[in-house]
Amino acid sequence: MIIKEAELAAVAVNPEQYPDTNKKEIAIAGRSNVGKSSLINMLLNRKGLARVSGSPGKTRTINFYDVNKDFRIVDLPGYGFAKVSRSTIDNWGKMIDNYLSNRPNLVKMIQLVDVRHPPTAQDIQMYEWMRYYGLDGLVVATKADKVSKAELARNLNVIRMALGLGERDKIIPVSALKRTGYEELLKALDEILKEG
């Protein structure tokens, strides 16, 4: 797959604001500050398309990106950021649940985890949520450039065990900074779109 064009199609907080369901969607979920915006920009070959912020918890909407006029990448609000109110966290949960349970053209979710740390309780909960909706199977371990090769192998194993991944489930180590894992991730997306 070659990504030739990408653009922001919609910013939504409720289903009435979602774009139509004529394109397959792949959603991306992860903790605040896991590097979601950087990964989306790398993936879509567009600097600054997804806004990268120095302060976590900035994505408070569901952002839909049209890719090659063929499918969408959907950026879900980051979770696990302590400096937002309980009601805001509850609203994000409802927003994400509403999207997951009512979006017929959603074919897969990508769970992002920071390769430097074991998955948190919220990472595990999100992956269980994905499994419940049949959207599991692909995990991206971000910030792969921040650890040694030995640490990377060890940490990927910790992530696999913590999330209860099966043999067929993929973990792709990625560095948005060095663009490592980019080709493997594109190939995985291509396979998902052909299957879905």
Buried (B, 14 or more C-beta within 10 A) or exposed (E): BEBEEBEEBBEBBEEEEBBEEEBBBBBBBBBBBBBBBBBBBBBBBBEEBBEBEEEBBBBBBBBBBBBEEEBBBBBBBBBBBEEBEEEBBEBBBEBBEBBBEEBEBBBBBBBBBBBBBEBBEEBBBBBEBBBEBEBBBBBBBBBBBEBEEEEBEEBBEBBBEBBEBEEEBBBBBBBBBEEBBBEBBBEBBEBBBEEE
